[in-house]
């Protein structure tokens, strides 16, 4: 292909539209270039200015999130966030979405989502030590749900298990709003030394630009653009835009990169993720304030006849771009040769601040870096505040079912049924450091060779966000905070994955704005900053959007694993104590949805100061050895939380109803900021709670092999376990 051929494709309005650029954006392209772009340059603008890569609808509001703390080493803007966990060590973590690809091709979409997020972490010099995920599927009755769930779980397990990284936690929800657009959010936590963290800013004029990993193919071309648009009835036609992953190659890439990182050869390094070679090269050059000359004919290719357009836009997996110190090429190549990976010098840094694309000695593209990378559109889209709903009055309930029958129905529902079928397909024990397995409040892994633990969780309650985005955003952060505290971990930072519909609709944009406002309030009060994240918009099909789902990934540290807690009741002579005030909030509750058939009402309000007091108290009780059993009260309310504790420990409990107030609201209300703990020293716990200004009350006693309320209305644990674990086993028995 000659220079003339690069310019032979006419850049028509239709072609510009196919590349996802509107008229105003294309005018800006012309202003930046000073001429009409060729097809290669148009493709680069297309992916770099896609919603997926540029955050053009969300940047304004993301800037309002708190990102700093004394323990934050690197906040948003790099491949992943970095926090100091003491002893010269850092935790590096991030969560990202692979929603659109996973709906089109569930196995590869989910697998490459896991592979991509792990690369984000080990690109910075960290060895991945834990994976988590947050999954949302359509209603169980939808004809695609079984197929999608089966493929996604198989993809997550297939990639993570092959990499030898344990999957220690996550969440899976079902709702009709995800029928046409599932959510697959993957999170990885890695461990590095604080003095050996790698960044992406290119430096050193003349330094070599090096490509390592797999060869480049045609898979994933326009993946970033596809992820920035709504679906329609032809979503299957987008299958070629889905990347194909190879976890065995990624394992080799991980080990080769970490071996190279143990030397002093790397100046900068960047994962080739969304937009592939385009995004990685532009980001590195822009951050470093340098130019780049790329020799595209030197890129390792696995398909015949590939063009510069395809090479720049391909999203083939398991690839990295590096800038090395001069003269290190041969030594670095020897490492990658040993691991049987491609290694090629494909360019050099220049002082032009331009991206020059060469193809067999001819210029295939020439673009200014900073205007393209930094001056992408930033929209202040119109938004509407979500109307407030009224609090649900317990007197409006039908009262048509007994408390125990309600518990049985809830525990056997798709919302609360055990996810064991899912997490048993993941290797959660590989590496030998898993302390708390999936199924609890948060997963916990040991920092190898120490008695220190890292706890991690993913949380969001989309029905709360739908009803009140501000309170729902606060609640997502608060629940992550609670789940970490319940293990004994000090919460340190979050990563967020903001999944929403079409931001061009003011109602949807208002949900995003409100969620950001709630997240910011919670992060500030709880000293729980945002250090990384991802935005996934246009999660709609034929104009029908998902429930707003700002998933939160939280990370905390347990200083001494000799003092940590799990949800399992461990002794049958323990008192059960509820920490936090019970106000009987039934709005948007699972009881209201499942038993009453109503999805309505104001969600439970979040008192952030009370959350902080209760969380601090719980951690202190665990550190003092007063409690080893703790569970936060969330979906389903108090009776569900106690039932989960009983099933985990195979020990029953008897709850004592309060003397006044609505029994249903007390048992099934989803009031926030609450925990149930089991202890043999109730007086000490109650005194500590009183000193900490945290509401506390003895609510029952552990013991026996059944759950009962005031000694009656019993259900045996064996029957409840069958109901709770049977739903998904039965549902997935027909998966194809």
C-alpha positions as CSV (number, residue, x, y, z in Angstrom):
1,X,0.0,0.0,0.0
2,X,1.5,3.3,-1.1
3,X,1.0,6.8,0.2
4,X,-1.4,7.5,-2.6
5,X,-3.4,4.4,-1.6
6,X,-3.7,5.7,2.0
7,X,-5.3,8.8,0.5
8,X,-7.4,7.0,-2.1
9,X,-10.4,6.2,0.2
10,X,-12.8,9.1,0.0
11,X,-13.7,10.5,3.4
12,X,-17.5,10.9,3.0
13,X,-20.0,12.0,5.6
14,X,-21.3,8.5,5.7
15,X,-17.8,7.1,6.4
16,X,-17.3,9.7,9.2
17,X,-20.6,8.6,10.7
18,X,-19.7,5.0,10.5
19,X,-16.6,5.9,12.6
20,X,-18.8,7.3,15.4
21,X,-17.9,10.9,14.9
22,X,-20.7,13.6,14.7
23,X,-20.5,16.7,12.5
24,X,-19.1,18.9,15.2
25,X,-16.4,16.4,16.2
26,X,-15.3,16.0,12.5
27,X,-15.0,19.7,12.2
28,X,-12.7,19.6,15.2
29,X,-10.7,16.9,13.4
30,X,-10.3,19.1,10.4
31,X,-9.2,22.0,12.6
32,X,-6.6,19.9,14.4
33,X,-5.2,18.3,11.2
34,X,-5.5,21.4,9.0
35,X,-6.6,19.1,6.2
36,X,-8.8,16.1,5.6
37,X,-7.5,13.0,7.4
38,X,-6.8,9.8,5.4
39,X,-8.5,6.6,6.4
40,X,-5.8,5.6,8.9
41,X,-6.0,8.9,10.6
42,X,-9.8,8.9,10.6
43,X,-9.7,5.4,12.3
44,X,-7.4,6.7,15.0
45,X,-9.6,9.7,15.8
46,X,-12.6,7.4,15.8
47,X,-11.3,5.1,18.5
48,X,-9.5,7.8,20.6
49,X,-12.6,9.9,20.7
50,X,-15.0,7.1,21.3
51,X,-16.9,7.2,24.6
52,X,-15.0,4.1,25.7
53,X,-11.6,5.7,25.4
54,X,-12.2,9.4,25.8
55,X,-14.9,9.5,28.6
56,X,-16.3,12.6,26.8
57,X,-19.7,12.4,28.5
58,X,-18.4,11.5,32.0
59,X,-15.1,13.5,32.4
60,X,-16.9,16.5,33.9
61,X,-18.3,14.4,36.7
62,X,-15.5,12.0,37.3
63,X,-13.3,15.0,38.1
64,X,-15.5,15.6,41.2
65,X,-14.7,12.3,42.8
66,X,-12.1,12.3,45.7
67,X,-8.9,10.5,44.7
68,X,-6.3,11.5,47.3
69,X,-5.2,10.2,50.7
70,X,-1.9,9.7,52.5
71,X,-1.9,6.1,51.4
72,X,-2.7,6.7,47.8
73,X,0.4,6.3,45.6
74,X,-1.3,6.6,42.2
75,X,-4.9,7.6,41.6
76,X,-6.9,7.6,38.3
77,X,-5.0,8.2,35.1
78,X,-2.7,5.2,35.0
79,X,-3.4,1.6,34.1
80,X,-4.5,0.9,37.7
81,X,-4.7,2.6,41.1
82,X,-1.9,2.1,43.7
83,X,-2.2,2.2,47.4
84,X,0.4,1.8,50.2
85,X,-0.4,-1.2,52.4
86,X,2.7,-0.8,54.6
87,X,5.9,-2.8,54.9
88,X,7.2,-1.4,51.6
89,X,4.4,-3.0,49.7
90,X,1.6,-1.7,47.5
91,X,-1.8,-3.0,46.3
92,X,-2.5,-2.3,42.7
93,X,-6.1,-2.8,41.5
94,X,-8.8,-1.8,39.0
95,X,-12.2,-2.9,37.7
96,X,-13.2,-2.7,34.1
97,X,-16.2,-3.7,32.0
98,X,-16.5,-6.0,29.0
99,X,-20.3,-5.7,28.7
100,X,-20.9,-5.4,25.0
101,X,-18.4,-8.1,23.9
102,X,-19.8,-10.5,26.5
103,X,-23.4,-10.1,25.3
104,X,-22.2,-10.8,21.7
105,X,-19.8,-13.7,22.5
106,X,-20.1,-14.6,26.2
107,X,-17.1,-16.9,26.6
108,X,-14.5,-14.8,24.8
109,X,-16.1,-11.5,26.0
110,X,-15.7,-12.5,29.6
111,X,-12.4,-14.2,29.2
112,X,-10.7,-11.2,27.5
113,X,-12.3,-9.0,30.1
114,X,-10.4,-10.9,32.8
115,X,-7.2,-11.0,30.7
116,X,-7.4,-7.2,30.1
117,X,-7.8,-6.3,33.7
118,X,-5.0,-8.5,34.8
119,X,-2.7,-6.9,32.2
120,X,-3.7,-3.5,33.6
121,X,-2.4,-4.6,36.9
122,X,0.8,-6.4,36.0
123,X,1.7,-3.6,33.5
124,X,2.5,-1.6,36.6
125,X,4.8,-4.2,38.1
126,X,2.4,-6.1,40.3
127,X,1.8,-9.8,40.4
128,X,-2.0,-10.4,40.4
129,X,-3.0,-12.1,43.6
130,X,-6.8,-12.0,43.4
131,X,-9.7,-11.7,40.9
132,X,-13.3,-10.7,41.5
133,X,-16.2,-9.9,39.2
134,X,-19.6,-8.2,39.2
135,X,-22.1,-9.8,36.8
136,X,-25.6,-8.8,35.8
137,X,-27.9,-10.9,33.6
138,X,-31.5,-10.6,32.4
139,X,-34.5,-12.2,34.1
140,X,-34.1,-16.0,34.5
141,X,-37.1,-16.6,32.2
142,X,-35.5,-14.8,29.3
143,X,-34.4,-17.2,26.6
144,X,-30.8,-16.0,26.4
145,X,-30.1,-15.8,30.2
146,X,-28.9,-19.4,30.7
147,X,-26.7,-19.3,27.6
148,X,-25.1,-16.0,28.6
149,X,-24.6,-17.0,32.2
150,X,-23.0,-20.3,31.3
151,X,-20.7,-18.7,28.7
152,X,-19.6,-15.8,30.9
153,X,-18.8,-18.0,33.9
154,X,-16.9,-20.5,31.7
155,X,-15.0,-17.6,30.2
156,X,-14.1,-16.1,33.6
157,X,-13.0,-19.5,35.0
158,X,-11.2,-20.6,31.9
159,X,-9.0,-17.5,31.8
160,X,-8.5,-16.9,35.5
161,X,-7.8,-20.5,36.3
162,X,-5.3,-20.9,33.5
163,X,-3.5,-17.8,34.8
164,X,-3.2,-19.3,38.2
165,X,-4.9,-16.4,40.0
166,X,-7.7,-17.1,42.5
167,X,-11.2,-15.7,42.0
168,X,-12.1,-14.8,45.6
169,X,-15.4,-12.9,45.4
170,X,-18.0,-11.1,43.3
171,X,-21.7,-10.8,42.8
172,X,-24.3,-11.9,40.3
173,X,-27.8,-10.4,39.9
174,X,-30.7,-11.0,37.6
175,X,-33.2,-8.4,36.4
176,X,-35.3,-7.8,33.3
177,X,-33.4,-4.5,32.6
178,X,-30.4,-6.5,31.6
179,X,-32.2,-8.8,29.1
180,X,-30.7,-7.0,26.1
181,X,-27.4,-5.9,27.7
182,X,-25.7,-7.9,30.3
183,X,-22.9,-6.5,32.5
184,X,-19.5,-8.2,33.0
185,X,-17.2,-6.2,35.3
186,X,-13.9,-7.8,36.1
187,X,-11.5,-6.7,38.9
188,X,-7.9,-7.7,39.7
189,X,-5.8,-7.0,42.8
190,X,-2.0,-7.2,42.5
191,X,0.9,-6.9,44.8
192,X,4.1,-4.9,44.2
193,X,7.0,-3.2,46.0
194,X,6.4,0.5,46.4
195,X,9.9,1.2,45.0
196,X,9.3,-0.9,41.8
197,X,6.1,0.5,40.3
198,X,6.0,1.1,36.5
199,X,4.3,3.9,34.7
200,X,3.3,4.7,31.2
201,X,4.8,8.1,30.4
202,X,7.3,7.8,27.6
203,X,10.7,9.5,27.9
204,X,14.0,9.8,26.2
205,X,14.2,11.1,22.6
206,X,15.5,8.3,20.4
207,X,14.7,5.5,22.8
208,X,13.3,2.4,21.2
209,X,9.6,1.6,21.2
210,X,9.1,-2.1,21.6
211,X,6.2,-4.5,20.9
212,X,6.0,-7.7,23.0
213,X,3.5,-10.5,23.4
214,X,1.2,-12.1,20.8
215,X,1.0,-11.3,17.1
216,X,-1.6,-8.9,15.9
217,X,-4.6,-10.1,14.1
218,X,-7.9,-8.7,12.9
219,X,-9.9,-9.5,16.0
220,X,-11.4,-6.7,18.0
221,X,-11.1,-4.0,15.3
222,X,-13.5,-1.2,16.2
223,X,-14.1,-2.9,19.6
224,X,-13.8,0.5,21.4
225,X,-16.2,2.1,19.0
226,X,-18.7,-0.8,19.3
227,X,-18.6,-0.5,23.1
228,X,-19.6,3.2,22.7
229,X,-22.9,2.6,21.0
230,X,-26.3,1.1,21.8
231,X,-27.2,-2.4,20.6
232,X,-30.0,-3.1,18.1
233,X,-31.4,-6.3,16.7
234,X,-28.3,-6.9,14.7
235,X,-25.9,-7.3,17.7
236,X,-24.8,-10.7,16.5
237,X,-23.3,-9.0,13.4
238,X,-20.8,-7.3,15.7
239,X,-19.2,-10.7,16.6
240,X,-16.0,-9.9,14.7
241,X,-15.4,-6.9,16.9
242,X,-15.0,-9.2,20.0
243,X,-11.4,-10.1,20.9
244,X,-10.1,-13.6,21.3
245,X,-8.0,-14.5,24.3
246,X,-5.3,-17.0,25.1
247,X,-4.6,-17.3,28.8
248,X,-1.6,-19.5,28.3
249,X,0.1,-16.8,26.3
250,X,-0.9,-14.2,28.9
251,X,0.7,-16.3,31.6
252,X,4.0,-16.3,29.6
253,X,3.6,-12.5,29.1
254,X,3.1,-12.0,32.8
255,X,6.2,-13.9,33.8
256,X,8.3,-12.3,31.0
257,X,7.3,-8.8,32.0
258,X,7.9,-9.4,35.7
259,X,11.4,-10.8,34.8
260,X,12.2,-7.7,32.7
261,X,10.9,-5.5,35.4
262,X,13.4,-7.0,37.8
263,X,16.1,-5.3,35.6
264,X,16.7,-1.7,34.9
265,X,15.7,-1.6,31.2
266,X,12.2,-0.3,31.1
267,X,11.4,3.4,30.8
268,X,7.7,3.1,30.3
269,X,5.2,0.4,29.7
270,X,1.5,0.3,28.6
271,X,-1.0,-2.5,28.0
272,X,-2.6,-2.7,24.6
273,X,-6.2,-2.7,25.7
274,X,-9.1,-0.8,24.1
275,X,-8.0,0.7,20.8
276,X,-4.9,-1.4,20.9
277,X,-1.7,0.1,19.4
278,X,-3.4,3.4,18.9
279,X,-4.4,4.1,22.5
280,X,-1.2,2.7,24.0
281,X,1.1,4.7,21.8
282,X,-0.8,7.9,22.0
283,X,-1.2,7.7,25.8
284,X,2.5,7.0,26.4
285,X,3.6,9.8,24.1
286,X,1.1,12.3,25.5
287,X,1.9,11.7,29.1
288,X,5.6,12.0,28.3
289,X,5.3,15.1,26.1
290,X,7.2,13.4,23.2
291,X,6.6,12.3,19.7
292,X,6.6,8.7,18.2
293,X,7.6,7.3,14.9
294,X,6.1,3.8,14.4
295,X,7.2,1.4,11.8
296,X,4.0,-0.5,11.3
297,X,5.5,-3.1,8.8
298,X,7.7,-4.3,11.8
299,X,4.6,-5.2,13.9
300,X,4.4,-9.0,14.3
301,X,1.3,-10.1,12.3
302,X,-0.6,-13.4,12.3
303,X,-2.7,-12.7,9.2
304,X,-1.8,-12.0,5.6
305,X,-2.3,-8.6,4.0
306,X,-2.9,-6.6,7.1
307,X,-3.1,-2.8,6.6
308,X,-1.9,0.1,8.7
309,X,-5.6,0.8,9.6
310,X,-6.1,-2.7,10.9
311,X,-2.8,-2.8,12.8
312,X,-3.5,0.5,14.6
313,X,-7.1,-0.5,15.5
314,X,-6.8,-4.2,16.2
315,X,-7.5,-5.2,19.8
316,X,-5.8,-8.6,19.7
317,X,-5.0,-9.7,23.2
318,X,-1.9,-10.4,25.2
319,X,0.2,-7.5,23.9
320,X,2.3,-4.7,25.5
321,X,4.1,-1.6,24.3
322,X,7.3,-0.6,26.0
323,X,9.9,2.1,25.8
324,X,13.3,0.7,26.7
325,X,16.6,2.4,27.6
326,X,18.9,2.5,24.6
327,X,21.1,-0.5,24.0
328,X,18.9,-2.8,26.0
329,X,17.1,-4.3,23.1
330,X,19.1,-7.5,22.8
331,X,19.0,-8.3,26.5
332,X,15.2,-7.7,26.7
333,X,14.7,-9.7,23.5
334,X,16.5,-12.6,25.1
335,X,14.0,-12.7,28.0
336,X,11.0,-12.7,25.6
337,X,12.6,-15.3,23.4
338,X,13.0,-17.6,26.5
339,X,9.3,-17.2,27.1
340,X,8.6,-17.9,23.4
341,X,6.9,-14.5,22.9
342,X,7.2,-12.0,20.0
343,X,9.6,-9.1,20.5
344,X,10.0,-6.4,17.9
345,X,11.4,-2.9,17.9
346,X,8.6,-1.0,16.0
347,X,9.6,2.6,16.5
348,X,11.4,5.3,18.3
349,X,10.6,8.4,20.4
350,X,11.0,11.8,18.7
351,X,10.9,15.4,19.7
352,X,8.1,16.3,17.3
353,X,5.1,15.7,19.6
354,X,3.5,14.0,16.6
355,X,2.6,10.4,15.8
356,X,4.2,9.5,12.5
357,X,3.1,6.1,11.0
358,X,5.5,4.6,8.6
359,X,4.6,1.7,6.2
360,X,7.6,0.3,4.2
361,X,9.3,3.6,4.3
362,X,6.2,5.7,3.3
363,X,4.1,7.9,5.6
364,X,0.8,6.2,6.4
365,X,-0.3,8.8,8.9
366,X,0.9,12.0,10.6
367,X,-1.1,13.3,13.6
368,X,-0.4,15.8,16.4
369,X,-0.4,13.9,19.7
370,X,-1.6,16.3,22.4
371,X,-4.6,17.8,20.6
372,X,-5.8,14.3,19.7
373,X,-5.1,12.7,23.1
374,X,-5.9,15.6,25.4
375,X,-8.4,17.8,23.5
376,X,-10.9,15.2,22.8
377,X,-14.5,16.5,23.2
378,X,-15.8,17.0,26.7
379,X,-19.5,17.3,27.0
380,X,-21.6,18.9,29.7
381,X,-24.7,16.9,28.7
382,X,-28.2,18.1,29.9
383,X,-29.4,16.1,32.9
384,X,-32.6,15.6,34.9
385,X,-32.8,14.8,38.6
386,X,-34.6,11.6,39.3
387,X,-37.9,12.3,41.0
388,X,-38.0,11.2,44.7
389,X,-40.3,8.4,45.8
390,X,-42.2,8.1,49.0
391,X,-41.1,5.9,51.9
392,X,-43.0,2.6,52.0
393,X,-45.4,2.3,55.0
394,X,-45.3,-1.2,56.5
395,X,-49.1,-0.8,56.9
396,X,-49.5,-1.0,53.1
397,X,-48.2,-4.6,53.0
398,X,-50.7,-7.4,52.4
399,X,-49.5,-9.6,55.3
400,X,-50.5,-12.6,53.2
401,X,-47.6,-14.8,54.1
402,X,-45.9,-16.0,57.3
403,X,-42.4,-14.9,58.2
404,X,-40.9,-18.3,57.7
405,X,-42.7,-18.8,54.4
406,X,-41.4,-15.4,53.3
407,X,-37.9,-16.4,54.3
408,X,-38.2,-19.7,52.3
409,X,-39.4,-17.8,49.2
410,X,-36.7,-15.2,49.4
411,X,-33.8,-17.7,50.0
412,X,-35.0,-19.7,47.0
413,X,-35.3,-16.7,44.7
414,X,-33.0,-15.7,41.9
415,X,-32.0,-12.7,44.0
416,X,-30.7,-14.6,47.1
417,X,-30.1,-18.1,46.0
418,X,-26.6,-19.4,46.6
419,X,-24.1,-18.7,43.8
420,X,-22.1,-21.8,44.7
421,X,-22.7,-23.2,41.2
422,X,-20.8,-20.1,39.8
423,X,-17.9,-19.8,42.2
424,X,-17.1,-23.5,42.3
425,X,-16.1,-23.2,38.7
426,X,-13.4,-20.7,39.6
427,X,-10.2,-21.8,41.2
428,X,-10.4,-19.8,44.4
429,X,-7.6,-21.6,46.3
430,X,-4.7,-21.5,43.7
431,X,-1.5,-19.8,45.0
432,X,-2.4,-21.2,48.5
433,X,-3.1,-17.8,50.1
434,X,-6.9,-17.6,50.1
435,X,-8.1,-17.1,53.7
436,X,-11.8,-16.3,53.1
437,X,-13.4,-18.0,50.1
438,X,-16.3,-16.7,48.0
439,X,-19.7,-16.7,49.6
440,X,-18.9,-14.3,52.5
441,X,-18.9,-10.5,52.8
442,X,-15.4,-10.1,51.2
443,X,-12.7,-12.4,49.9
444,X,-9.4,-12.4,51.8
445,X,-6.0,-13.4,50.6
446,X,-2.8,-13.6,52.6
447,X,0.1,-11.4,51.6
448,X,2.6,-14.2,50.9
449,X,5.1,-14.8,53.6
450,X,3.4,-12.5,56.1
451,X,0.4,-12.6,58.5
452,X,-1.2,-9.6,56.7
453,X,-4.3,-10.0,54.6
454,X,-5.9,-8.1,51.7
455,X,-9.6,-8.1,51.6
456,X,-11.6,-7.2,48.5
457,X,-15.3,-7.0,47.5
458,X,-17.6,-5.8,44.7
459,X,-20.9,-4.2,45.5
460,X,-23.9,-2.3,44.1
461,X,-27.6,-2.4,44.5
462,X,-29.0,-1.1,41.2
463,X,-32.6,-0.9,42.3
464,X,-31.6,1.6,44.9
465,X,-29.7,3.7,42.3
466,X,-32.6,3.6,39.9
467,X,-35.0,4.9,42.6
468,X,-32.5,7.5,44.0
469,X,-29.1,7.8,42.3
470,X,-27.6,9.9,45.0
471,X,-28.6,7.5,47.9
472,X,-27.9,4.5,45.7
473,X,-24.4,5.8,44.9
474,X,-23.7,6.4,48.6
475,X,-25.1,2.9,49.4
476,X,-22.8,1.1,46.9
477,X,-19.7,2.7,48.5
478,X,-21.1,2.1,52.1
479,X,-21.8,-1.5,51.4
480,X,-18.3,-2.1,50.1
481,X,-17.0,-0.4,53.2
482,X,-19.2,-2.6,55.4
483,X,-18.2,-5.8,53.7
484,X,-14.5,-5.0,54.3
485,X,-15.1,-4.0,57.9
486,X,-17.0,-7.2,58.5
487,X,-13.8,-9.2,57.8
488,X,-11.7,-7.0,60.1
489,X,-10.1,-5.1,57.2
490,X,-9.4,-1.4,57.3
491,X,-11.0,-0.1,54.0
492,X,-8.4,1.9,52.0
493,X,-9.7,2.7,48.5
494,X,-12.2,1.8,45.8
495,X,-12.3,1.3,42.1
496,X,-15.5,2.0,40.3
497,X,-17.2,0.6,37.2
498,X,-20.0,3.1,36.1
499,X,-22.5,1.1,34.0
500,X,-25.3,3.3,32.6
501,X,-27.5,3.7,29.5
502,X,-27.4,6.4,26.9
503,X,-26.0,9.6,28.3
504,X,-27.7,11.6,25.6
505,X,-31.0,11.0,27.4
506,X,-31.2,13.6,30.2
507,X,-32.9,11.1,32.5
508,X,-29.9,8.7,32.1
509,X,-27.4,11.4,32.4
510,X,-29.1,12.5,35.6
511,X,-28.7,9.0,37.0
512,X,-24.9,9.2,36.3
513,X,-24.6,12.6,37.9
514,X,-26.5,11.6,41.0
515,X,-24.5,8.4,41.4
516,X,-21.3,10.4,41.2
517,X,-22.6,12.8,43.8
518,X,-23.5,10.0,46.1
519,X,-20.2,8.2,45.6
520,X,-18.2,11.4,46.2
521,X,-20.1,12.0,49.5
522,X,-19.5,8.5,50.8
523,X,-15.8,8.4,49.8
524,X,-15.1,11.7,51.5
525,X,-16.9,10.8,54.8
526,X,-15.5,7.2,54.9
527,X,-11.9,8.2,53.9
528,X,-12.3,5.7,51.0
529,X,-10.9,7.4,47.9
530,X,-11.4,6.4,44.3
531,X,-8.0,5.3,42.7
532,X,-9.1,3.8,39.4
533,X,-12.2,2.9,37.4
534,X,-14.0,2.6,34.2
535,X,-17.1,4.1,32.6
536,X,-19.4,2.0,30.4
537,X,-22.2,3.9,28.7
538,X,-24.8,3.2,26.0
539,X,-25.8,-0.1,27.8
540,X,-29.1,-0.1,25.9
541,X,-30.8,-2.2,23.3
542,X,-33.4,-0.7,21.0
543,X,-33.7,2.3,23.4
544,X,-34.2,0.2,26.5
545,X,-31.5,0.9,29.1
546,X,-30.2,-1.1,32.0
547,X,-30.8,-0.1,35.6
548,X,-28.0,2.3,36.6
549,X,-25.2,0.1,38.0
550,X,-22.2,1.9,39.5
551,X,-20.3,-1.1,40.7
552,X,-17.8,-0.5,43.5
553,X,-14.7,-2.6,44.1
554,X,-13.3,-2.1,47.6
555,X,-9.9,-3.0,48.9
556,X,-8.8,-3.1,52.6
557,X,-6.0,-4.5,54.7
558,X,-6.1,-6.8,57.7
559,X,-2.9,-6.2,59.7
560,X,-3.1,-9.5,61.6
561,X,-4.9,-12.5,60.1
562,X,-5.0,-14.0,63.6
563,X,-7.9,-11.6,64.1
564,X,-10.3,-11.7,61.2
565,X,-14.0,-12.6,61.0
566,X,-16.2,-14.6,58.7
567,X,-20.0,-14.8,58.3
568,X,-20.2,-18.4,59.8
569,X,-21.6,-18.8,63.3
570,X,-18.9,-20.8,65.1
571,X,-20.4,-21.7,68.5
572,X,-23.9,-22.7,69.5
573,X,-23.8,-20.7,72.8
574,X,-23.2,-17.3,71.2
575,X,-25.5,-14.3,71.6
576,X,-26.5,-12.6,68.3
577,X,-26.2,-8.8,68.5
578,X,-27.4,-6.3,65.9
579,X,-25.2,-3.2,65.5
580,X,-26.9,-0.2,63.9
581,X,-30.3,1.3,64.1
582,X,-33.4,-0.6,62.8
583,X,-35.8,1.8,61.2
584,X,-37.8,-0.6,59.0
585,X,-36.9,0.6,55.5
586,X,-38.9,-1.5,53.0
587,X,-38.6,0.7,49.9
588,X,-37.0,-1.1,47.0
589,X,-36.5,-4.1,49.3
590,X,-36.4,-7.7,48.1
591,X,-39.4,-8.5,50.4
592,X,-41.4,-5.8,48.6
593,X,-40.4,-7.1,45.2
594,X,-40.5,-10.9,45.8
595,X,-43.4,-11.2,48.3
596,X,-45.5,-8.2,47.5
597,X,-44.7,-7.9,43.8
598,X,-43.9,-4.2,44.0
599,X,-40.7,-2.5,42.8
600,X,-41.2,0.9,44.3
601,X,-40.6,3.3,47.1
602,X,-37.6,5.3,48.4
603,X,-34.5,3.2,49.0
604,X,-33.1,3.1,52.5
605,X,-31.2,6.3,53.4
606,X,-27.5,6.1,54.2
607,X,-26.2,7.9,57.3
608,X,-22.5,8.0,56.4
609,X,-21.4,9.2,59.9
610,X,-23.2,6.3,61.4
611,X,-21.6,3.9,58.9
612,X,-18.2,5.1,59.9
613,X,-18.9,4.7,63.6
614,X,-20.3,1.2,63.2
615,X,-17.5,0.1,60.8
616,X,-14.8,1.4,63.1
617,X,-16.4,-0.4,66.1
618,X,-16.7,-3.7,64.2
619,X,-13.0,-3.6,63.3
620,X,-12.0,-2.8,66.9
621,X,-14.1,-5.7,68.2
622,X,-12.4,-8.1,65.7
623,X,-9.0,-6.8,66.6
624,X,-9.7,-7.3,70.3
625,X,-10.7,-10.9,69.6
626,X,-14.2,-10.3,71.0
627,X,-15.9,-11.5,67.8
628,X,-15.0,-13.9,65.0
629,X,-18.4,-13.9,63.3
630,X,-19.8,-10.8,61.6
631,X,-22.1,-10.2,58.6
632,X,-23.5,-7.0,57.3
633,X,-27.2,-6.8,56.8
634,X,-28.0,-6.1,53.1
635,X,-30.4,-7.6,50.6
636,X,-33.4,-9.3,52.3
637,X,-32.8,-7.7,55.7
638,X,-32.1,-9.1,59.2
639,X,-33.7,-12.6,58.9
640,X,-31.9,-13.3,55.6
641,X,-28.5,-12.2,57.1
642,X,-28.9,-14.4,60.1
643,X,-30.0,-17.3,57.9
644,X,-26.9,-16.9,55.8
645,X,-24.8,-17.0,58.9
646,X,-26.5,-20.1,60.1
647,X,-26.0,-21.9,56.8
648,X,-22.4,-20.9,56.7
649,X,-21.7,-22.3,60.1
650,X,-24.3,-25.1,60.1
651,X,-25.6,-23.8,63.4
652,X,-29.2,-22.6,63.9
653,X,-30.5,-19.6,65.7
654,X,-33.6,-18.3,67.5
655,X,-34.5,-14.6,67.0
656,X,-36.5,-12.5,69.4
657,X,-39.1,-10.1,67.9
658,X,-39.2,-6.6,69.3
659,X,-42.1,-5.7,71.6
660,X,-43.5,-3.1,69.2
661,X,-43.4,-2.0,65.6
662,X,-43.9,-3.9,62.3
663,X,-42.5,-7.4,62.5
664,X,-42.1,-7.5,58.7
665,X,-40.1,-4.3,58.6
666,X,-37.9,-5.5,61.5
667,X,-37.2,-8.9,59.9
668,X,-37.0,-7.9,56.3
669,X,-36.3,-4.1,56.2
670,X,-33.0,-3.2,54.4
671,X,-31.9,-0.4,56.7
672,X,-28.3,0.5,56.1
673,X,-25.3,0.7,58.4
674,X,-26.0,-2.6,60.2
675,X,-24.2,-5.8,61.1
676,X,-25.0,-9.0,63.0
677,X,-22.3,-10.4,65.2
678,X,-22.0,-13.5,67.3
679,X,-20.2,-13.3,70.6
680,X,-19.8,-15.0,74.0
681,X,-19.2,-11.6,75.6
682,X,-22.4,-9.6,74.9
683,X,-21.9,-7.2,77.8
684,X,-18.4,-6.2,76.5
685,X,-19.8,-5.7,73.0
686,X,-22.8,-3.7,74.2
687,X,-20.6,-1.5,76.4
688,X,-18.2,-0.9,73.5
689,X,-21.1,0.0,71.2
690,X,-22.5,2.4,73.8
691,X,-19.1,4.1,74.1
692,X,-18.9,4.4,70.3
693,X,-22.4,5.8,69.9
694,X,-23.5,2.8,67.9
695,X,-27.0,1.4,68.4
696,X,-26.8,-2.2,69.6
697,X,-29.3,-4.8,70.8
698,X,-29.3,-8.6,71.5
699,X,-31.6,-10.1,68.9
700,X,-31.3,-13.8,69.5
701,X,-29.2,-16.8,70.4
702,X,-27.3,-19.3,68.3
703,X,-27.9,-23.0,68.6
704,X,-29.6,-26.0,67.3
705,X,-30.2,-27.1,63.7
706,X,-33.1,-24.8,62.8
707,X,-34.0,-21.1,62.5
708,X,-36.9,-20.0,64.6
709,X,-38.6,-16.8,65.7
710,X,-39.4,-16.6,69.4
711,X,-39.1,-20.4,69.6
712,X,-41.6,-21.1,66.9
713,X,-42.1,-20.7,63.1
714,X,-39.2,-23.0,62.7
715,X,-37.4,-24.1,59.5
716,X,-34.6,-26.7,59.6
717,X,-31.2,-25.7,58.2
718,X,-31.3,-28.8,55.9
719,X,-34.5,-27.7,54.3
720,X,-33.4,-24.1,54.0
721,X,-30.0,-25.2,52.5
722,X,-31.8,-27.3,49.8
723,X,-34.0,-24.3,48.9
724,X,-31.1,-21.9,48.8
725,X,-28.7,-24.0,46.9
726,X,-31.2,-25.8,44.7
727,X,-32.4,-22.9,42.6
728,X,-29.3,-22.2,40.5
729,X,-28.4,-25.9,40.2
730,X,-31.9,-26.5,38.8
731,X,-31.8,-23.3,36.6
732,X,-28.4,-24.1,35.1
733,X,-29.2,-27.8,34.6
734,X,-30.8,-26.9,31.3
735,X,-28.0,-24.6,30.1
736,X,-26.8,-25.1,26.6
